[in-house]
Amino acid sequence: MKLIIAVIQDKDSNRLTDALSDHNYKTTKLSTTGGFLKEGNTTLMIGVEDHQVDDVLDVIRDNCSQRDQMVAPISPMGGNADSYIPKPVKVEVGGATVFVMPVESFFQF
């Protein structure tokens, strides 16, 4: 058995959970916050048998798209903030960060 932990953008959350449900995979959904953009993420925990991992990864890949987003940079530390004019920069966001871990035992009460 494996535990798949997928960190995705909130924008992809409903589409992915619906697709996983359509494939009969149960998920636990957690609201999380990303460290880089300080924006809301969704973290899904999905328990599957070993032979189902590739199918789940395909569903995640098909439903979590990468996109460009304009972000205002953080003002420099220790500098004069009065003369700092933040110019938005384009960064790539979205997709998914996925961890697949072995499960030693599983209990459901």
C-alpha positions in Angstrom: 0.0 0.0 0.0 1.1 3.6 -0.7 0.2 7.0 0.5 0.2 9.7 -2.2 0.4 13.2 -0.9 -0.3 15.8 -3.6 0.1 19.5 -3.1 -1.8 21.4 -5.7 -3.2 24.9 -6.3 -6.7 25.7 -5.0 -7.8 26.4 -8.6 -7.2 22.8 -9.5 -8.7 21.3 -6.4 -12.3 20.6 -7.4 -11.4 19.4 -10.9 -8.8 16.9 -9.4 -11.0 15.6 -6.6 -13.9 15.1 -9.0 -11.6 13.2 -11.4 -10.2 11.0 -8.6 -13.7 10.3 -7.4 -14.7 9.3 -11.0 -11.9 6.8 -10.8 -13.1 5.5 -7.4 -10.2 6.9 -5.4 -11.0 8.4 -2.0 -9.1 11.4 -0.8 -8.6 13.4 2.3 -8.4 17.2 1.5 -6.4 19.6 3.6 -6.2 23.4 3.3 -2.5 24.4 3.2 -0.5 27.5 2.4 2.5 27.6 0.1 5.8 29.0 1.3 6.9 30.8 -1.9 3.8 32.8 -2.9 2.1 32.6 0.5 -1.1 31.6 -1.3 -3.7 28.9 -0.5 -2.9 25.4 -1.7 -4.8 22.1 -1.3 -3.0 19.0 -0.1 -4.6 15.7 -0.9 -3.8 12.4 0.9 -4.7 9.4 -1.2 -4.2 5.8 0.0 -3.9 3.3 -2.8 -2.6 -0.2 -3.5 0.8 -0.4 -5.1 -0.6 -1.2 -8.6 -2.8 1.9 -8.6 0.0 4.5 -8.1 0.6 5.1 -11.8 -3.1 5.5 -12.5 -3.5 8.1 -9.7 -0.4 10.0 -11.0 -1.9 10.1 -14.5 -5.1 11.6 -13.1 -3.1 14.2 -11.1 -1.0 15.1 -14.2 -4.1 15.4 -16.4 -6.0 17.7 -14.0 -3.3 20.0 -12.5 -2.1 22.5 -15.1 0.8 24.9 -14.9 0.1 28.5 -15.6 2.0 31.8 -15.5 1.0 34.4 -12.8 2.2 37.9 -12.3 3.5 38.4 -8.7 4.8 41.6 -7.0 8.2 40.9 -5.4 8.7 41.4 -1.7 10.5 44.7 -0.8 14.3 44.2 -0.1 15.3 43.6 3.5 17.4 46.4 5.1 17.1 48.7 2.1 15.2 51.9 1.8 11.6 50.9 1.1 10.7 54.5 0.0 12.7 54.2 -3.2 11.7 50.6 -4.0 9.1 50.3 -6.7 8.0 46.8 -7.0 7.6 45.6 -10.6 5.5 42.5 -11.0 7.4 39.4 -12.3 6.0 36.4 -14.1 6.3 33.1 -12.3 5.1 29.6 -13.2 2.6 28.2 -10.8 0.3 25.3 -10.6 1.0 21.7 -11.5 1.5 19.4 -8.6 4.1 18.4 -6.1 3.6 14.7 -5.3 5.1 12.4 -2.7 4.6 8.7 -2.8 5.4 6.9 0.5 5.1 3.3 1.6 2.4 2.5 4.2 3.4 -0.1 6.8 -0.1 -0.5 8.1 -3.5 0.9 7.7 -6.4 1.0 10.1 -10.0 2.2 9.7 -12.2 2.4 12.8 
